[in-house]
């Protein structure tokens, strides 16, 4: 079996050698390694990041390796995240009425292209129950009203707990999550934003873009935080457009971008390729 080690620490000599030696000493065989150094700037010192994929015997466990690796981690003041590569991440998708991101993720998951353990789809509308039932995914409809929003969030949290969810994907879920909700799942909620942030905010972003005659539209996938649409960015993409395109055409092209960017971000997370450092992410290939 294989495991993925994500680590970060102050940059210094010997980190790569010590990490490789610790893995070898515990019957591990490195099959992929990638590193990055965030250099000195006016506010911080250099920080070293590394992702290591290694094979080991079936009898070895992540817990045992974590214990064995502890002296190396302490020596270099490392932050360590160790996960089994073979274990997919228990995931919930949250959606509202717009279907494009939800349907895309369902299709990728069903075809084996998205290595997530999809446990449940939650929506504040009943629209997508039929396709989820067809794909044998539990569908929970939890409507939102102005006077019962807090209770609806508590119900959502209960559903997530019941299904053992670790990752929440907001596939165009058009409700703002409370600070309390987000704080319970730090850096484990991925949202898709219909702009190349920062850009047009509020309702009808593609109409705003059309009225301003933009030549570039985009989409941004990021982790949800208490600061609305300010979380660490995981993936982005853009498309060139012209004055000839209508609002409907811009919207359609934007939806295509949203599906691709969100899928790219979810894949990076479930494949343990994302390291968060402050307001930034390091996304390994």
C-alpha positions in Angstrom: 0.0 0.0 0.0 1.1 3.6 -0.3 0.9 6.8 1.8 1.2 10.5 1.2 3.2 12.7 3.4 2.7 16.5 3.4 5.1 18.5 5.5 6.2 22.1 6.0 8.9 23.6 8.2 11.4 26.4 8.3 13.8 26.0 5.4 17.2 24.5 6.5 19.8 22.0 5.2 19.1 18.3 5.6 15.3 18.1 5.4 15.1 16.1 2.3 17.8 13.6 3.4 16.4 13.2 6.8 12.8 12.6 5.5 14.0 10.1 2.9 16.1 8.3 5.6 13.2 8.1 8.0 11.0 6.6 5.3 13.7 4.0 4.3 14.3 3.1 7.9 10.6 2.2 8.2 10.5 0.0 5.1 9.2 2.7 2.9 10.1 3.2 -0.8 9.6 6.7 -2.2 7.9 6.7 -5.6 7.3 10.4 -5.9 8.6 13.5 -4.2 8.1 17.2 -4.9 9.2 20.2 -2.9 8.9 24.0 -2.9 10.5 26.8 -0.9 8.6 30.0 -0.2 11.5 32.5 -0.2 12.3 35.3 2.2 10.2 38.5 1.9 9.7 41.5 4.1 7.5 39.7 6.5 8.6 36.1 6.9 11.5 33.7 6.6 11.8 30.9 4.0 9.5 28.0 4.5 10.1 24.5 3.0 7.2 22.4 1.7 7.3 18.8 0.5 4.9 16.1 -0.7 6.2 12.5 -0.7 4.4 9.4 -1.9 5.9 6.2 -0.7 5.0 2.5 -0.7 5.3 0.3 2.3 4.3 -3.2 3.5 0.7 -3.9 4.1 1.4 -4.5 7.8 2.7 -0.9 8.3 0.2 1.6 9.4 0.0 5.4 9.1 -0.1 5.6 12.9 3.0 3.5 13.3 4.9 5.6 10.8 3.7 8.8 12.4 5.2 7.6 15.7 8.5 6.6 14.0 8.7 9.9 12.1 8.1 12.0 15.2 11.8 12.6 16.0 12.4 13.9 12.5 9.4 16.1 12.6 10.5 17.5 16.0 14.1 18.0 14.9 13.0 20.3 12.0 9.9 21.8 13.6 7.7 20.2 11.0 4.0 20.4 10.5 3.1 16.9 9.2 0.0 15.5 7.5 0.2 11.8 6.7 -2.6 10.0 4.9 -3.2 6.7 3.2 -3.1 7.2 -0.6 -5.6 4.4 -1.1 -8.2 5.7 1.3 -10.6 8.1 -0.5 -12.0 11.1 1.4 -15.6 10.8 2.7 -17.3 13.7 0.8 -20.6 15.5 0.7 -21.8 17.7 -2.1 -24.1 20.6 -1.4 -26.1 22.2 -4.3 -29.0 24.5 -4.9 -30.9 24.7 -8.2 -28.1 25.1 -10.7 -27.1 21.6 -11.8 -23.9 21.9 -13.8 -21.3 21.5 -11.1 -23.2 18.8 -9.3 -23.9 16.7 -12.4 -20.3 17.0 -13.5 -18.9 15.8 -10.2 -21.5 13.0 -10.1 -20.4 11.9 -13.6 -16.7 12.0 -12.8 -17.3 10.1 -9.6 -19.5 7.5 -11.2 -16.9 6.9 -14.0 -14.1 6.5 -11.5 -12.3 9.7 -12.5 -12.8 11.4 -9.1 -11.4 9.4 -6.2 -13.8 10.6 -3.5 -16.0 8.6 -1.2 -19.2 10.3 -2.0 -21.5 9.8 1.0 -24.4 12.2 0.4 -25.8 15.1 -1.6 -27.5 17.9 0.4 -29.7 20.5 -1.2 -32.0 23.3 -0.2 -34.2 22.3 -3.2 -35.7 19.0 -4.3 -34.5 19.4 -7.9 -31.7 16.8 -8.1 -33.2 13.9 -6.2 -34.0 11.8 -9.3 -30.4 11.8 -10.7 -28.9 11.1 -7.2 -31.3 8.2 -6.7 -30.4 6.9 -10.2 -26.7 7.0 -9.1 -27.4 5.4 -5.7 -26.3 8.5 -3.8 -28.4 9.5 -0.7 -30.1 12.8 -1.3 -31.2 15.0 1.6 -33.5 17.9 0.9 -33.2 20.6 3.7 -35.1 23.7 2.6 -34.1 27.1 3.9 -36.4 29.8 5.1 -35.5 33.2 6.5 -36.7 32.3 10.0 -35.3 28.8 10.1 -31.8 29.2 8.5 -30.0 28.5 11.7 -32.0 25.3 12.3 -31.4 24.2 8.7 -27.6 24.6 9.2 -27.8 22.5 12.4 -29.7 19.9 10.4 -27.0 20.0 7.7 -24.3 19.4 10.3 -26.2 16.5 11.7 -26.4 14.9 8.2 -22.6 15.5 7.7 -21.9 13.9 11.1 -24.2 10.9 10.4 -22.4 10.2 7.1 -18.9 10.7 8.6 -18.1 13.5 6.1 -14.6 15.0 6.0 -14.9 17.1 2.8 -17.8 19.4 1.8 -18.0 20.6 -1.8 -20.3 23.5 -2.5 -21.4 22.9 -6.1 -23.1 26.2 -6.6 -24.8 26.0 -3.2 -26.4 29.4 -3.0 -26.5 29.9 0.7 -23.9 31.7 2.8 -22.6 29.5 5.5 -22.3 30.8 9.0 -19.0 31.4 10.8 -19.8 28.6 13.2 -20.5 26.1 10.3 -17.2 27.0 8.6 -15.2 26.8 11.8 -16.3 23.2 12.3 -14.7 22.2 9.0 -11.5 24.3 8.6 -10.0 24.0 5.1 -12.4 21.2 4.3 -15.1 23.2 2.5 -14.4 23.9 -1.2 -16.5 26.6 -2.9 -16.7 27.6 -6.6 -17.0 31.2 -7.4 -18.3 32.5 -10.7 -15.4 35.0 -11.2 -11.7 35.2 -11.5 -11.4 36.7 -8.1 -11.4 39.5 -7.3 -14.1 40.6 -9.8 -17.8 41.3 -10.1 -19.7 40.6 -7.0 -23.4 40.2 -6.2 -26.2 39.2 -8.4 -26.0 38.6 -12.2 -22.1 38.7 -12.5 -22.3 37.7 -16.2 -24.7 40.6 -16.9 -22.3 42.9 -15.1 -19.4 41.6 -17.1 -21.4 41.9 -20.3 -22.3 45.5 -19.6 -18.7 46.4 -18.8 -17.5 44.7 -22.1 -15.0 42.4 -20.4 -12.6 40.4 -22.6 -11.9 37.8 -20.0 -14.1 35.7 -17.7 -13.1 33.1 -15.2 -13.9 30.9 -12.2 -12.2 30.4 -8.9 -12.3 27.4 -6.5 -11.2 28.2 -2.9 -11.6 27.0 0.6 -14.5 28.6 2.5 -13.5 30.7 5.5 -15.3 33.2 7.7 -14.3 36.0 5.2 -16.7 35.6 2.3 -14.9 34.5 -0.9 -11.5 35.3 0.7 -10.4 31.8 1.5 -7.1 30.2 0.1 -7.4 29.7 -3.7 -7.0 26.1 -5.0 -7.7 26.5 -8.7 -8.6 29.1 -11.3 -9.1 29.4 -15.0 -10.1 32.0 -17.6 -11.5 32.2 -21.1 -11.2 35.0 -23.6 -14.5 36.5 -24.8 -15.6 39.1 -27.2 -18.1 41.9 -27.6 -20.2 39.6 -29.8 -21.2 37.3 -27.1 -24.5 37.6 -25.4 -25.2 37.3 -21.6 -26.5 33.8 -22.3 -23.3 32.9 -24.1 -21.1 34.3 -21.4 -23.1 32.4 -18.8 -22.7 29.1 -20.7 -19.0 29.6 -21.1 -18.7 30.5 -17.4 -20.6 27.4 -16.4 -18.1 25.3 -18.4 -15.2 27.0 -16.5 -16.9 26.4 -13.1 -17.3 22.7 -13.7 -13.7 22.2 -14.7 -12.2 24.4 -12.0 -14.2 22.9 -9.2 -13.4 19.4 -10.4 -9.7 20.3 -10.5 -9.8 21.7 -7.0 -11.7 18.7 -5.5 -9.3 16.3 -7.2 -6.3 18.1 -5.7 -7.8 17.9 -2.2 -8.8 14.3 -2.3 -5.5 13.3 -3.8 -3.7 15.1 -0.9 -1.9 17.6 -3.2 -2.9 20.8 -1.4 -0.9 22.4 1.5 -2.4 25.6 3.0 0.0 28.3 4.3 -1.7 31.4 5.6 -3.9 32.8 2.9 -2.1 30.8 0.2 -2.0 27.3 -1.1 0.7 25.1 -2.5 -0.9 22.8 -5.0 1.4 20.0 -6.1 1.2 18.4 -9.6 
